[in-house]
Amino acid sequence: MKVKDTSRHTKGKATKNKIFSVAKELILTKGYNNVTVDEICEKCTLSKGAFYIHYKSKEDIVKKLFRDDYSEYMDENFGKYVREHTDASPVDRLKKFMMVALGFPLVVGEELTKLTFIINLSLNSTEPSYFADCIKQDLFYEAIEEGLSLSLFRADLSIEDIVNCVYSFITGAIVTWCLSDAEYDIEKVSEKMIDTVLKGLQ
């Protein structure tokens, strides 16, 4: 019985991964509004019933696509910085974390970034926003903890206070960039504001 259940689980996971891979390719190639669930199913040679076993909607795929890619991007880029700059102060690491996080919209593009926020803010979206989880990093928390222990950050702020401040700034900066139709370099424009936020935390 266990062998059968394991086999079914493995097959189900493979199907889900296939749906995600095909949908991601179609959405990034053709644009979200030009891709239908029917088209995804046809390319996967699956029924719509099989699709809905694994995903509630096309929107679910977009949320996963953005979340997983953002998380991987942060692991690669912020992680690399920390490994290569072992002498960087907690404040420098915190600044780099924010700069790296704001570079992601330039990588995935305006359409997908806007779409993710629209879906998460939609009244039809019953799932909570996972933006914070996208960029949650142990190395980020370590920088804050070290900064507090060295009295580099304000004593009246907790780790969660600083985390919430940073996440709120990143979210606001990305939304503002989206509202401008991505007419400026979000990293360049935001650097001065990041310095201001950091001063407020010290």
Secondary structure, DSSP 8 states (H G I E B T S, - for coil): -HHHHHHHHHHHHHHHHHHHHHHHHHHHHH-GGG--HHHHHHHHT--HHHHHHH-S-HHHHHHHHHHHHHHHHHHHHHHHHHHH-TT--HHHHHHHHHHHHHHHHHHH-HHHHHHHHHHHH-TT--S---HHHHT--HHHHHHHHHHHHTT-S-TT--HHHHHHHHHHHHHHHHHHHHHTTS-S-HHHHHHHHHHHHHHHH-
